[in-house]
Amino acid sequence: MAMTARIWVTLKSGVLDPQGKAIAGALDSLGFSGVEDVRQGKYLEVKLDAPDEAQARQDVERMCEELLANTVIETYRFELEQA
Amino acid sequence: MAMTARIWVTLKSGVLDPQGKAIAGALDSLGFSGVEDVRQGKYLEVKLDAPDEAQARQDVERMCEELLANTVIETYRFELEQA
């Protein structure tokens, strides 16, 4: 079964986000004075083939745990849909 | 009005994604043989203050056009909600 996983990997709250801070600073210097905070994370789309949705869900969970997210400082969530 | 913008910045289709290719290769070497393709993009959460939603929408559009997305090779979309 061909499926697409949409995965969000974001920093856990409380973890400093230097990239987000840099973007917020750049936005401010471009004149966006209303910006209060910026958090940047990763968004991935993975096309995968799996026997069924349950197996696909397990595979994506393991992909996140083993490679896509540094679970010490990052958290992840994903959505699965048939391609 | 305090608002939160959720922004996705992704490569336009047809644009080579070396990062995605590297991730696909790493997943394959970890034993995820069912992975066909991986595309990686940016996901940002921006907390901003604006007089109203229309102004917030304009501001976020401009943020994407001027800084957050390289519109030659990337496309963006966003959702706005009251914080």
Backbone of each chain as nested JSON, in Angstrom:
{
  "chains": [
    {"id": "A", "residues": [
      {"number": 1, "name": "MET", "atoms": {"N": [0.84, -1.198, 0.0], "CA": [0.0, 0.0, 0.0], "C": [0.884, 1.26, 0.0]}},
      {"number": 2, "name": "ALA", "atoms": {"N": [0.708, 2.112, -1.022], "CA": [1.506, 3.346, -1.103], "C": [0.927, 4.401, -0.164]}},
      {"number": 3, "name": "MET", "atoms": {"N": [1.766, 4.969, 0.696], "CA": [1.285, 5.975, 1.656], "C": [2.231, 7.165, 1.68]}},
      {"number": 4, "name": "THR", "atoms": {"N": [1.708, 8.29, 2.192], "CA": [2.537, 9.476, 2.397], "C": [2.45, 9.867, 3.865]}},
      {"number": 5, "name": "ALA", "atoms": {"N": [3.621, 10.038, 4.478], "CA": [3.663, 10.506, 5.871], "C": [4.104, 11.971, 5.879]}},
      {"number": 6, "name": "ARG", "atoms": {"N": [3.332, 12.807, 6.578], "CA": [3.737, 14.213, 6.774], "C": [4.229, 14.308, 8.221]}},
      {"number": 7, "name": "ILE", "atoms": {"N": [5.495, 14.706, 8.381], "CA": [6.15, 14.639, 9.681], "C": [6.619, 16.042, 10.097]}},
      {"number": 8, "name": "TRP", "atoms": {"N": [6.292, 16.418, 11.334], "CA": [6.788, 17.67, 11.902], "C": [7.76, 17.333, 13.006]}},
      {"number": 9, "name": "VAL", "atoms": {"N": [8.957, 17.908, 12.937], "CA": [9.941, 17.742, 14.01], "C": [10.232, 19.127, 14.564]}},
      {"number": 10, "name": "THR", "atoms": {"N": [9.916, 19.346, 15.831], "CA": [10.103, 20.679, 16.412], "C": [10.838, 20.575, 17.745]}},
      {"number": 11, "name": "LEU", "atoms": {"N": [11.472, 21.669, 18.107], "CA": [12.194, 21.683, 19.373], "C": [11.195, 21.616, 20.529]}},
      {"number": 12, "name": "LYS", "atoms": {"N": [11.556, 20.899, 21.579], "CA": [10.706, 20.856, 22.77], "C": [10.626, 22.267, 23.354]}},
      {"number": 13, "name": "SER", "atoms": {"N": [9.476, 22.592, 23.94], "CA": [9.358, 23.941, 24.521], "C": [10.379, 24.046, 25.655]}},
      {"number": 14, "name": "GLY", "atoms": {"N": [10.945, 25.24, 25.767], "CA": [11.971, 25.422, 26.803], "C": [13.371, 25.248, 26.243]}},
      {"number": 15, "name": "VAL", "atoms": {"N": [13.487, 24.584, 25.084], "CA": [14.808, 24.431, 24.462], "C": [15.079, 25.688, 23.651]}},
      {"number": 16, "name": "LEU", "atoms": {"N": [16.232, 26.303, 23.86], "CA": [16.608, 27.53, 23.156], "C": [16.642, 27.258, 21.65]}},
      {"number": 17, "name": "ASP", "atoms": {"N": [16.107, 28.225, 20.872], "CA": [16.072, 28.071, 19.418], "C": [16.866, 29.21, 18.771]}},
      {"number": 18, "name": "PRO", "atoms": {"N": [18.2, 29.045, 18.662], "CA": [19.009, 30.14, 18.101], "C": [18.603, 30.533, 16.679]}},
      {"number": 19, "name": "GLN", "atoms": {"N": [18.198, 29.51, 15.875], "CA": [17.77, 29.828, 14.509], "C": [16.517, 30.702, 14.547]}},
      {"number": 20, "name": "GLY", "atoms": {"N": [15.601, 30.321, 15.408], "CA": [14.374, 31.101, 15.536], "C": [14.675, 32.525, 15.984]}},
      {"number": 21, "name": "LYS", "atoms": {"N": [15.603, 32.644, 16.921], "CA": [15.985, 33.984, 17.401], "C": [16.582, 34.808, 16.25]}},
      {"number": 22, "name": "ALA", "atoms": {"N": [17.438, 34.168, 15.448], "CA": [18.083, 34.884, 14.326], "C": [17.023, 35.345, 13.323]}},
      {"number": 23, "name": "ILE", "atoms": {"N": [16.043, 34.492, 13.058], "CA": [14.984, 34.859, 12.112], "C": [14.157, 36.01, 12.681]}},
      {"number": 24, "name": "ALA", "atoms": {"N": [13.858, 35.922, 13.974], "CA": [13.074, 36.999, 14.599], "C": [13.821, 38.326, 14.491]}},
      {"number": 25, "name": "GLY", "atoms": {"N": [15.137, 38.283, 14.701], "CA": [15.954, 39.499, 14.582], "C": [15.943, 40.042, 13.165]}},
      {"number": 26, "name": "ALA", "atoms": {"N": [16.045, 39.138, 12.208], "CA": [16.058, 39.568, 10.799], "C": [14.708, 40.173, 10.414]}},
      {"number": 27, "name": "LEU", "atoms": {"N": [13.635, 39.553, 10.886], "CA": [12.3, 40.089, 10.59], "C": [12.143, 41.481, 11.201]}},
      {"number": 28, "name": "ASP", "atoms": {"N": [12.651, 41.632, 12.401], "CA": [12.568, 42.94, 13.056], "C": [13.326, 43.985, 12.247]}},
      {"number": 29, "name": "SER", "atoms": {"N": [14.503, 43.618, 11.768], "CA": [15.291, 44.608, 10.999], "C": [14.661, 44.893, 9.64]}},
      {"number": 30, "name": "LEU", "atoms": {"N": [13.773, 44.0, 9.186], "CA": [13.046, 44.26, 7.929], "C": [11.786, 45.095, 8.19]}},
      {"number": 31, "name": "GLY", "atoms": {"N": [11.573, 45.435, 9.472], "CA": [10.451, 46.321, 9.788], "C": [9.216, 45.616, 10.326]}},
      {"number": 32, "name": "PHE", "atoms": {"N": [9.3, 44.296, 10.553], "CA": [8.157, 43.573, 11.125], "C": [8.208, 43.708, 12.646]}},
      {"number": 33, "name": "SER", "atoms": {"N": [7.735, 44.818, 13.151], "CA": [7.902, 45.1, 14.59], "C": [6.949, 44.268, 15.451]}},
      {"number": 34, "name": "GLY", "atoms": {"N": [5.939, 43.635, 14.854], "CA": [4.931, 42.911, 15.644], "C": [5.326, 41.491, 15.987]}},
      {"number": 35, "name": "VAL", "atoms": {"N": [6.525, 41.053, 15.521], "CA": [6.924, 39.656, 15.743], "C": [7.401, 39.471, 17.182]}},
      {"number": 36, "name": "GLU", "atoms": {"N": [6.819, 38.511, 17.887], "CA": [7.192, 38.292, 19.292], "C": [8.107, 37.095, 19.445]}},
      {"number": 37, "name": "ASP", "atoms": {"N": [7.877, 36.035, 18.653], "CA": [8.724, 34.85, 18.79], "C": [8.66, 34.032, 17.501]}},
      {"number": 38, "name": "VAL", "atoms": {"N": [9.766, 33.356, 17.193], "CA": [9.822, 32.485, 16.008], "C": [10.447, 31.164, 16.437]}},
      {"number": 39, "name": "ARG", "atoms": {"N": [9.788, 30.053, 16.107], "CA": [10.363, 28.716, 16.354], "C": [10.454, 28.02, 15.004]}},
      {"number": 40, "name": "GLN", "atoms": {"N": [11.64, 27.487, 14.7], "CA": [11.792, 26.799, 13.413], "C": [11.993, 25.315, 13.636]}},
      {"number": 41, "name": "GLY", "atoms": {"N": [11.3, 24.498, 12.802], "CA": [11.484, 23.05, 12.87], "C": [11.581, 22.488, 11.475]}},
      {"number": 42, "name": "LYS", "atoms": {"N": [11.522, 21.158, 11.393], "CA": [11.609, 20.468, 10.09], "C": [10.231, 19.93, 9.717]}},
      {"number": 43, "name": "TYR", "atoms": {"N": [9.984, 19.959, 8.404], "CA": [8.744, 19.356, 7.883], "C": [9.174, 18.373, 6.795]}},
      {"number": 44, "name": "LEU", "atoms": {"N": [8.794, 17.122, 6.938], "CA": [9.201, 16.116, 5.95], "C": [7.985, 15.426, 5.356]}},
      {"number": 45, "name": "GLU", "atoms": {"N": [8.094, 15.112, 4.076], "CA": [7.084, 14.272, 3.418], "C": [7.794, 12.999, 2.959]}},
      {"number": 46, "name": "VAL", "atoms": {"N": [7.347, 11.875, 3.464], "CA": [7.973, 10.588, 3.14], "C": [6.965, 9.716, 2.398]}},
      {"number": 47, "name": "LYS", "atoms": {"N": [7.326, 9.319, 1.183], "CA": [6.476, 8.384, 0.421], "C": [6.994, 6.983, 0.727]}},
      {"number": 48, "name": "LEU", "atoms": {"N": [6.121, 6.127, 1.219], "CA": [6.565, 4.785, 1.567], "C": [5.523, 3.749, 1.166]}},
      {"number": 49, "name": "ASP", "atoms": {"N": [6.018, 2.522, 1.024], "CA": [5.147, 1.403, 0.701], "C": [5.134, 0.487, 1.916]}},
      {"number": 50, "name": "ALA", "atoms": {"N": [3.936, 0.09, 2.348], "CA": [3.836, -0.792, 3.522], "C": [2.654, -1.741, 3.322]}},
      {"number": 51, "name": "PRO", "atoms": {"N": [2.702, -2.93, 3.966], "CA": [1.623, -3.909, 3.796], "C": [0.263, -3.327, 4.192]}},
      {"number": 52, "name": "ASP", "atoms": {"N": [0.269, -2.524, 5.296], "CA": [-0.997, -1.908, 5.738], "C": [-0.693, -0.656, 6.548]}},
      {"number": 53, "name": "GLU", "atoms": {"N": [-1.751, 0.063, 6.976], "CA": [-1.534, 1.337, 7.667], "C": [-0.862, 1.152, 9.021]}},
      {"number": 54, "name": "ALA", "atoms": {"N": [-1.195, 0.075, 9.698], "CA": [-0.616, -0.161, 11.037], "C": [0.897, -0.326, 10.92]}},
      {"number": 55, "name": "GLN", "atoms": {"N": [1.327, -1.086, 9.896], "CA": [2.775, -1.277, 9.705], "C": [3.435, 0.038, 9.304]}},
      {"number": 56, "name": "ALA", "atoms": {"N": [2.76, 0.795, 8.464], "CA": [3.31, 2.09, 8.036], "C": [3.484, 2.999, 9.256]}},
      {"number": 57, "name": "ARG", "atoms": {"N": [2.488, 2.998, 10.136], "CA": [2.547, 3.831, 11.343], "C": [3.74, 3.433, 12.212]}},
      {"number": 58, "name": "GLN", "atoms": {"N": [3.934, 2.132, 12.373], "CA": [5.084, 1.639, 13.157], "C": [6.398, 2.055, 12.504]}},
      {"number": 59, "name": "ASP", "atoms": {"N": [6.459, 1.903, 11.172], "CA": [7.707, 2.261, 10.457], "C": [8.028, 3.743, 10.659]}},
      {"number": 60, "name": "VAL", "atoms": {"N": [7.015, 4.6, 10.497], "CA": [7.263, 6.051, 10.587], "C": [7.666, 6.422, 12.016]}},
      {"number": 61, "name": "GLU", "atoms": {"N": [7.019, 5.787, 12.981], "CA": [7.387, 6.012, 14.391], "C": [8.871, 5.688, 14.588]}},
      {"number": 62, "name": "ARG", "atoms": {"N": [9.281, 4.573, 14.065], "CA": [10.681, 4.137, 14.238], "C": [11.637, 5.065, 13.469]}},
      {"number": 63, "name": "MET", "atoms": {"N": [11.233, 5.516, 12.262], "CA": [12.06, 6.46, 11.5], "C": [12.316, 7.708, 12.335]}},
      {"number": 64, "name": "CYS", "atoms": {"N": [11.26, 8.195, 12.987], "CA": [11.396, 9.417, 13.799], "C": [12.313, 9.152, 14.986]}},
      {"number": 65, "name": "GLU", "atoms": {"N": [12.091, 8.036, 15.661], "CA": [12.861, 7.73, 16.866], "C": [14.34, 7.473, 16.541]}},
      {"number": 66, "name": "GLU", "atoms": {"N": [14.595, 6.833, 15.386], "CA": [15.968, 6.405, 15.089], "C": [16.777, 7.427, 14.295]}},
      {"number": 67, "name": "LEU", "atoms": {"N": [16.05, 8.289, 13.525], "CA": [16.852, 9.172, 12.633], "C": [16.342, 10.615, 12.562]}},
      {"number": 68, "name": "LEU", "atoms": {"N": [15.031, 10.751, 12.323], "CA": [14.534, 12.08, 11.933], "C": [14.483, 13.066, 13.105]}},
      {"number": 69, "name": "ALA", "atoms": {"N": [14.298, 12.578, 14.308], "CA": [14.215, 13.498, 15.458], "C": [15.287, 13.162, 16.49]}},
      {"number": 70, "name": "ASN", "atoms": {"N": [15.886, 14.205, 17.056], "CA": [16.787, 13.997, 18.204], "C": [15.884, 14.102, 19.43]}},
      {"number": 71, "name": "THR", "atoms": {"N": [15.42, 12.984, 19.912], "CA": [14.333, 12.983, 20.912], "C": [14.774, 13.542, 22.275]}},
      {"number": 72, "name": "VAL", "atoms": {"N": [16.059, 13.863, 22.408], "CA": [16.494, 14.52, 23.66], "C": [15.956, 15.959, 23.674]}},
      {"number": 73, "name": "ILE", "atoms": {"N": [16.019, 16.635, 22.528], "CA": [15.61, 18.045, 22.476], "C": [14.452, 18.303, 21.521]}},
      {"number": 74, "name": "GLU", "atoms": {"N": [14.096, 17.29, 20.742], "CA": [13.032, 17.502, 19.749], "C": [11.846, 16.582, 20.019]}},
      {"number": 75, "name": "THR", "atoms": {"N": [10.697, 17.041, 19.528], "CA": [9.503, 16.207, 19.583], "C": [8.981, 16.076, 18.149]}},
      {"number": 76, "name": "TYR", "atoms": {"N": [8.205, 15.049, 17.862], "CA": [7.72, 14.864, 16.487], "C": [6.247, 14.469, 16.515]}},
      {"number": 77, "name": "ARG", "atoms": {"N": [5.579, 14.767, 15.417], "CA": [4.228, 14.23, 15.2], "C": [4.068, 13.998, 13.71]}},
      {"number": 78, "name": "PHE", "atoms": {"N": [3.172, 13.117, 13.352], "CA": [3.012, 12.846, 11.918], "C": [1.575, 12.47, 11.584]}},
      {"number": 79, "name": "GLU", "atoms": {"N": [1.269, 12.66, 10.301], "CA": [-0.026, 12.248, 9.75], "C": [0.264, 11.289, 8.605]}},
      {"number": 80, "name": "LEU", "atoms": {"N": [-0.584, 10.272, 8.48], "CA": [-0.409, 9.291, 7.417], "C": [-1.609, 9.333, 6.496]}},
      {"number": 81, "name": "GLU", "atoms": {"N": [-1.387, 9.284, 5.214], "CA": [-2.541, 9.178, 4.311], "C": [-2.147, 8.303, 3.118]}},
      {"number": 82, "name": "GLN", "atoms": {"N": [-3.163, 7.689, 2.528], "CA": [-2.89, 6.868, 1.359], "C": [-2.474, 7.783, 0.217]}},
      {"number": 83, "name": "ALA", "atoms": {"N": [-1.462, 7.36, -0.519], "CA": [-0.951, 8.2, -1.621], "C": [-1.944, 8.196, -2.783]}}
    ]},
    {"id": "B", "residues": [
      {"number": 1, "name": "MET", "atoms": {"N": [-3.909, 42.415, 18.345], "CA": [-4.426, 41.052, 18.382], "C": [-3.248, 40.075, 18.271]}},
      {"number": 2, "name": "ALA", "atoms": {"N": [-3.103, 39.211, 19.302], "CA": [-2.007, 38.224, 19.285], "C": [-2.392, 37.036, 18.395]}},
      {"number": 3, "name": "MET", "atoms": {"N": [-1.518, 36.699, 17.461], "CA": [-1.812, 35.596, 16.539], "C": [-0.601, 34.676, 16.413]}},
      {"number": 4, "name": "THR", "atoms": {"N": [-0.868, 33.453, 15.951], "CA": [0.2, 32.508, 15.644], "C": [0.074, 32.089, 14.183]}},
      {"number": 5, "name": "ALA", "atoms": {"N": [1.19, 32.215, 13.46], "CA": [1.219, 31.761, 12.06], "C": [2.005, 30.457, 12.005]}},
      {"number": 6, "name": "ARG", "atoms": {"N": [1.402, 29.446, 11.375], "CA": [2.125, 28.175, 11.118], "C": [2.491, 28.198, 9.635]}},
      {"number": 7, "name": "ILE", "atoms": {"N": [3.803, 28.118, 9.352], "CA": [4.297, 28.333, 7.993], "C": [5.067, 27.092, 7.519]}},
      {"number": 8, "name": "TRP", "atoms": {"N": [4.713, 26.63, 6.331], "CA": [5.458, 25.533, 5.696], "C": [6.208, 26.106, 4.499]}},
      {"number": 9, "name": "VAL", "atoms": {"N": [7.509, 25.843, 4.447], "CA": [8.31, 26.253, 3.294], "C": [8.899, 24.977, 2.695]}},
      {"number": 10, "name": "THR", "atoms": {"N": [8.521, 24.668, 1.469], "CA": [8.982, 23.421, 0.853], "C": [9.551, 23.687, -0.541]}},
      {"number": 11, "name": "LEU", "atoms": {"N": [10.395, 22.789, -0.985], "CA": [10.97, 22.945, -2.312], "C": [9.875, 22.744, -3.369]}},
      {"number": 12, "name": "LYS", "atoms": {"N": [9.942, 23.513, -4.44], "CA": [9.008, 23.32, -5.545], "C": [9.23, 21.928, -6.131]}},
      {"number": 13, "name": "SER", "atoms": {"N": [8.147, 21.314, -6.635], "CA": [8.322, 19.974, -7.212], "C": [9.237, 20.115, -8.429]}},
      {"number": 14, "name": "GLY", "atoms": {"N": [10.055, 19.113, -8.617], "CA": [10.995, 19.18, -9.738], "C": [12.349, 19.704, -9.308]}},
      {"number": 15, "name": "VAL", "atoms": {"N": [12.408, 20.393, -8.171], "CA": [13.692, 20.876, -7.667], "C": [14.358, 19.739, -6.899]}},
      {"number": 16, "name": "LEU", "atoms": {"N": [15.601, 19.442, -7.237], "CA": [16.326, 18.345, -6.577], "C": [16.444, 18.636, -5.082]}},
      {"number": 17, "name": "ASP", "atoms": {"N": [16.262, 17.589, -4.266], "CA": [16.315, 17.745, -2.807], "C": [17.436, 16.855, -2.256]}},
      {"number": 18, "name": "PRO", "atoms": {"N": [18.676, 17.342, -2.266], "CA": [19.79, 16.503, -1.81], "C": [19.639, 16.04, -0.362]}},
      {"number": 19, "name": "GLN", "atoms": {"N": [19.063, 16.93, 0.482], "CA": [18.862, 16.534, 1.888], "C": [17.873, 15.368, 1.96]}},
      {"number": 20, "name": "GLY", "atoms": {"N": [16.814, 15.497, 1.2], "CA": [15.818, 14.428, 1.172], "C": [16.426, 13.123, 0.694]}},
      {"number": 21, "name": "LYS", "atoms": {"N": [17.273, 13.236, -0.337], "CA": [17.932, 12.029, -0.879], "C": [18.832, 11.402, 0.2]}},
      {"number": 22, "name": "ALA", "atoms": {"N": [19.548, 12.242, 0.93], "CA": [20.461, 11.729, 1.974], "C": [19.656, 11.025, 3.072]}},
      {"number": 23, "name": "ILE", "atoms": {"N": [18.522, 11.608, 3.431], "CA": [17.685, 10.999, 4.474], "C": [17.125, 9.665, 3.974]}},
      {"number": 24, "name": "ALA", "atoms": {"N": [16.687, 9.66, 2.704], "CA": [16.154, 8.403, 2.144], "C": [17.224, 7.315, 2.177]}},
      {"number": 25, "name": "GLY", "atoms": {"N": [18.455, 7.688, 1.829], "CA": [19.55, 6.719, 1.855], "C": [19.833, 6.214, 3.263]}},
      {"number": 26, "name": "ALA", "atoms": {"N": [19.789, 7.116, 4.224], "CA": [20.046, 6.718, 5.626], "C": [18.927, 5.802, 6.122]}},
      {"number": 27, "name": "LEU", "atoms": {"N": [17.692, 6.121, 5.764], "CA": [16.568, 5.268, 6.189], "C": [16.717, 3.869, 5.579]}},
      {"number": 28, "name": "ASP", "atoms": {"N": [17.135, 3.848, 4.312], "CA": [17.325, 2.549, 3.655], "C": [18.405, 1.739, 4.37]}},
      {"number": 29, "name": "SER", "atoms": {"N": [19.481, 2.401, 4.735], "CA": [20.564, 1.652, 5.41], "C": [20.151, 1.243, 6.83]}},
      {"number": 30, "name": "LEU", "atoms": {"N": [19.109, 1.888, 7.373], "CA": [18.596, 1.474, 8.696], "C": [17.576, 0.342, 8.547]}},
      {"number": 31, "name": "GLY", "atoms": {"N": [17.347, -0.054, 7.278], "CA": [16.46, -1.196, 7.06], "C": [15.043, -0.829, 6.66]}},
      {"number": 32, "name": "PHE", "atoms": {"N": [14.778, 0.45, 6.428], "CA": [13.435, 0.85, 5.979], "C": [13.373, 0.722, 4.456]}},
      {"number": 33, "name": "SER", "atoms": {"N": [13.145, -0.491, 3.982], "CA": [13.235, -0.737, 2.537], "C": [12.033, -0.179, 1.787]}},
      {"number": 34, "name": "GLY", "atoms": {"N": [10.958, 0.167, 2.487], "CA": [9.737, 0.609, 1.792], "C": [9.723, 2.084, 1.432]}},
      {"number": 35, "name": "VAL", "atoms": {"N": [10.791, 2.814, 1.787], "CA": [10.803, 4.268, 1.554], "C": [11.091, 4.552, 0.088]}},
      {"number": 36, "name": "GLU", "atoms": {"N": [10.192, 5.312, -0.555], "CA": [10.376, 5.614, -1.981], "C": [10.948, 7.001, -2.193]}},
      {"number": 37, "name": "ASP", "atoms": {"N": [10.528, 7.965, -1.366], "CA": [11.029, 9.336, -1.576], "C": [10.876, 10.128, -0.274]}},
      {"number": 38, "name": "VAL", "atoms": {"N": [11.81, 11.054, -0.063], "CA": [11.756, 11.93, 1.111], "C": [11.983, 13.361, 0.636]}},
      {"number": 39, "name": "ARG", "atoms": {"N": [11.091, 14.267, 1.067], "CA": [11.29, 15.699, 0.779], "C": [11.336, 16.419, 2.13]}},
      {"number": 40, "name": "GLN", "atoms": {"N": [12.374, 17.25, 2.327], "CA": [12.46, 17.97, 3.607], "C": [12.256, 19.456, 3.391]}},
      {"number": 41, "name": "GLY", "atoms": {"N": [11.451, 20.067, 4.283], "CA": [11.249, 21.509, 4.212], "C": [11.331, 22.104, 5.602]}},
      {"number": 42, "name": "LYS", "atoms": {"N": [10.949, 23.379, 5.712], "CA": [10.982, 24.082, 6.989], "C": [9.552, 24.269, 7.504]}},
      {"number": 43, "name": "TYR", "atoms": {"N": [9.457, 24.185, 8.824], "CA": [8.162, 24.463, 9.478], "C": [8.43, 25.532, 10.534]}},
      {"number": 44, "name": "LEU", "atoms": {"N": [7.731, 26.649, 10.453], "CA": [7.966, 27.733, 11.408], "C": [6.676, 28.102, 12.124]}},
      {"number": 45, "name": "GLU", "atoms": {"N": [6.825, 28.46, 13.386], "CA": [5.701, 29.024, 14.148], "C": [6.114, 30.434, 14.543]}},
      {"number": 46, "name": "VAL", "atoms": {"N": [5.34, 31.407, 14.095], "CA": [5.645, 32.81, 14.368], "C": [4.523, 33.411, 15.21]}},
      {"number": 47, "name": "LYS", "atoms": {"N": [4.887, 33.905, 16.387], "CA": [3.903, 34.609, 17.229], "C": [4.024, 36.085, 16.91]}},
      {"number": 48, "name": "LEU", "atoms": {"N": [2.92, 36.678, 16.51], "CA": [2.971, 38.095, 16.131], "C": [1.746, 38.827, 16.634]}},
      {"number": 49, "name": "ASP", "atoms": {"N": [1.906, 40.135, 16.735], "CA": [0.82, 41.004, 17.153], "C": [0.464, 41.877, 15.965]}},
      {"number": 50, "name": "ALA", "atoms": {"N": [-0.823, 41.967, 15.655], "CA": [-1.257, 42.776, 14.508], "C": [-2.614, 43.377, 14.844]}},
      {"number": 51, "name": "PRO", "atoms": {"N": [-2.934, 44.541, 14.206], "CA": [-4.207, 45.205, 14.487], "C": [-5.413, 44.298, 14.218]}},
      {"number": 52, "name": "ASP", "atoms": {"N": [-5.313, 43.519, 13.099], "CA": [-6.417, 42.605, 12.772], "C": [-5.873, 41.45, 11.922]}},
      {"number": 53, "name": "GLU", "atoms": {"N": [-6.772, 40.479, 11.599], "CA": [-6.295, 39.293, 10.885], "C": [-5.804, 39.635, 9.476]}},
      {"number": 54, "name": "ALA", "atoms": {"N": [-6.491, 40.584, 8.822], "CA": [-6.106, 40.937, 7.45], "C": [-4.671, 41.479, 7.429]}},
      {"number": 55, "name": "GLN", "atoms": {"N": [-4.364, 42.33, 8.406], "CA": [-2.999, 42.892, 8.472], "C": [-1.996, 41.786, 8.795]}},
      {"number": 56, "name": "ALA", "atoms": {"N": [-2.372, 40.89, 9.675], "CA": [-1.478, 39.781, 10.039], "C": [-1.188, 38.931, 8.801]}},
      {"number": 57, "name": "ARG", "atoms": {"N": [-2.229, 38.685, 8.021], "CA": [-2.08, 37.868, 6.799], "C": [-1.112, 38.546, 5.828]}},
      {"number": 58, "name": "GLN", "atoms": {"N": [-1.265, 39.85, 5.656], "CA": [-0.36, 40.605, 4.78], "C": [1.075, 40.544, 5.296]}},
      {"number": 59, "name": "ASP", "atoms": {"N": [1.227, 40.719, 6.606], "CA": [2.572, 40.697, 7.202], "C": [3.239, 39.338, 6.967]}},
      {"number": 60, "name": "VAL", "atoms": {"N": [2.509, 38.263, 7.217], "CA": [3.104, 36.924, 7.087], "C": [3.447, 36.647, 5.627]}},
      {"number": 61, "name": "GLU", "atoms": {"N": [2.565, 37.081, 4.719], "CA": [2.842, 36.932, 3.282], "C": [4.175, 37.617, 2.949]}},
      {"number": 62, "name": "ARG", "atoms": {"N": [4.335, 38.827, 3.438], "CA": [5.558, 39.593, 3.155], "C": [6.78, 38.944, 3.817]}},
      {"number": 63, "name": "MET", "atoms": {"N": [6.61, 38.408, 5.037], "CA": [7.723, 37.724, 5.707], "C": [8.221, 36.57, 4.848]}},
      {"number": 64, "name": "CYS", "atoms": {"N": [7.261, 35.832, 4.29], "CA": [7.628, 34.67, 3.457], "C": [8.335, 35.141, 2.184]}},
      {"number": 65, "name": "GLU", "atoms": {"N": [7.76, 36.153, 1.553], "CA": [8.322, 36.63, 0.291], "C": [9.712, 37.25, 0.48]}},
      {"number": 66, "name": "GLU", "atoms": {"N": [9.898, 37.96, 1.6], "CA": [11.146, 38.724, 1.765], "C": [12.252, 37.94, 2.47]}},
      {"number": 67, "name": "LEU", "atoms": {"N": [11.858, 36.96, 3.306], "CA": [12.923, 36.316, 4.104], "C": [12.801, 34.798, 4.207]}},
      {"number": 68, "name": "LEU", "atoms": {"N": [11.61, 34.315, 4.553], "CA": [11.503, 32.918, 4.978], "C": [11.593, 31.93, 3.814]}},
      {"number": 69, "name": "ALA", "atoms": {"N": [11.177, 32.349, 2.617], "CA": [11.218, 31.421, 1.477], "C": [12.069, 32.003, 0.351]}},
      {"number": 70, "name": "ASN", "atoms": {"N": [12.846, 31.151, -0.278], "CA": [13.552, 31.557, -1.501], "C": [12.605, 31.2, -2.647]}},
      {"number": 71, "name": "THR", "atoms": {"N": [11.813, 32.167, -3.056], "CA": [10.683, 31.878, -3.942], "C": [11.111, 31.417, -5.342]}},
      {"number": 72, "name": "VAL", "atoms": {"N": [12.424, 31.447, -5.629], "CA": [12.877, 30.895, -6.913], "C": [12.728, 29.371, -6.891]}},
      {"number": 73, "name": "ILE", "atoms": {"N": [13.079, 28.758, -5.76], "CA": [13.046, 27.29, -5.686], "C": [12.079, 26.759, -4.623]}},
      {"number": 74, "name": "GLU", "atoms": {"N": [11.562, 27.669, -3.797], "CA": [10.681, 27.198, -2.724], "C": [9.281, 27.776, -2.857]}},
      {"number": 75, "name": "THR", "atoms": {"N": [8.332, 27.054, -2.286], "CA": [6.97, 27.547, -2.204], "C": [6.575, 27.565, -0.726]}},
      {"number": 76, "name": "TYR", "atoms": {"N": [5.591, 28.373, -0.356], "CA": [5.201, 28.445, 1.061], "C": [3.68, 28.452, 1.186]}},
      {"number": 77, "name": "ARG", "atoms": {"N": [3.231, 28.017, 2.336], "CA": [1.813, 28.194, 2.687], "C": [1.737, 28.399, 4.197]}},
      {"number": 78, "name": "PHE", "atoms": {"N": [0.69, 29.029, 4.643], "CA": [0.607, 29.26, 6.088], "C": [-0.84, 29.262, 6.56]}},
      {"number": 79, "name": "GLU", "atoms": {"N": [-0.961, 29.021, 7.859], "CA": [-2.255, 29.096, 8.528], "C": [-2.112, 30.119, 9.649]}},
      {"number": 80, "name": "LEU", "atoms": {"N": [-3.186, 30.889, 9.867], "CA": [-3.156, 31.901, 10.921], "C": [-4.226, 31.574, 11.951]}},
      {"number": 81, "name": "GLU", "atoms": {"N": [-3.889, 31.683, 13.202], "CA": [-4.943, 31.5, 14.219], "C": [-4.685, 32.461, 15.372]}},
      {"number": 82, "name": "GLN", "atoms": {"N": [-5.749, 32.81, 16.067], "CA": [-5.593, 33.692, 17.21], "C": [-4.861, 32.933, 18.315]}},
      {"number": 83, "name": "ALA", "atoms": {"N": [-3.907, 33.587, 18.953], "CA": [-3.112, 32.91, 19.984], "C": [-3.957, 32.717, 21.254]}}
    ]}
  ]
}
